[in-house]
Amino acid sequence: MVLKSTLTCPECGHVETEKMPTDACQWFYECKSCEAVLKPLEGDCCVYCSYGNVPCPPIQLGDSCCG
């Protein structure tokens, strides 16, 4: 399982690699460059599934996120 994902801010394009939590979904993420607060896109369970290059750990395991 991959525990780091690189998030790309849709507002300013800033890229940041973060360690994903394995015990909870992350519904909000504040961009370290423009301070925009990112929320999951419709149909996605967390910010990593929406803006990251690697989906969250539950999705990687084939589970539903936060289920």
N, C-alpha and C positions, 0 to 999 in steps of 0.2 A: 504494500500500500504506500502511495506517495502522500506525504504529510505536508508538503509545501506547494503552494500555488502562486503563480505570478498574476496579480490583479492589474488590469489596465483601466484607468479612469476614463469613462466615456466623455467626461466634460473637458479635460485638459490633456489626456493622453499619457499622463504620468504612469509609470510602471513600477510596481513594488512587489517583492516576493515576501509572503507571509506564511507562518506556520498555521495550519488549520486545526481548529479544535476537533477532538475525536469524540467528545461526549455531548456536543450541542451544535445547533445550527447557528450561523452568524448572519443575522438579518440586516445588520447595518455595518457599514465600513466608511470611515472618514478618510478621504484622500489626503495624503501627507503633503501634497503640493498645493491644490486649490481649495482644500477643506470641504469639498462637496461631500454630502452624505449619500452613499450609494445604498440602494435597497434592491432586493432580488427583482428580476424581471418577471412578468406574469408567466406562471407555469414553472418557474424555478423555485427551489426550496431555500437557497441561500445566496449570498453575494459571490461565493466561490463558483457556484454553478452558473451564475450569470456573467461574471467578469473575469474569472480566473482561467488559466490554461489547463488546470486539473480540477475535476469535480470533487466535491467534498467526500470524506471517507465513507459515509453510509452509501452513497451512490456508487462509489468505487467497488463496494462489496456486493452491490446488486440489491440493496435494501432501499426502502423508501426513506427519505431524509426525515429526521425527527419523528419517525413513526413509532 
